[in-house]
Amino acid sequence: MAASWTSCAEFRDEPCKIYKELFITKNLGEEWNYMTNYVFDFEWGQSAHAVAKHIIIPDERIFVTRNEDASGHQSDSKTNIWSTNIDLFVSNDFFKTADKILEQGNTLVKTP
């Protein structure tokens, strides 16, 4: 998984919008597939603790914090204060579908 900021060059026929997009690769970076936009934080759902405890978690599970209602420029989350517009989502299929699991869940801290 990797995130990338858009650039104004991508918006030739419309106003420039700078925001972070999330991508997934299944072949070590030869091809990248888009998952979602206006992303702030992201993390794999799998953990060593779950494996050690034999807890079954799909390999495709990811957690993402994002603003699903955003438009225009996205500010860098490191310089902003807590936002009530950023929510925590979980997906088991690389964001083909996703469930909002926590409103105002701005950031991820993954611990064992």
Secondary structure as UniProt FT lines:
FT   STRAND          2..5
FT   HELIX           8..10
FT   TURN            12..13
FT   STRAND          20..24
FT   TURN            28..29
FT   STRAND          33..37
FT   STRAND          39..44
FT   HELIX           48..52
FT   TURN            53..54
FT   TURN            59..60
FT   STRAND          62..66
FT   TURN            68..69
FT   TURN            77..79
FT   TURN            84..85
FT   STRAND          87..91
FT   TURN            94..95
FT   STRAND          99..102
FT   TURN            103..104
//
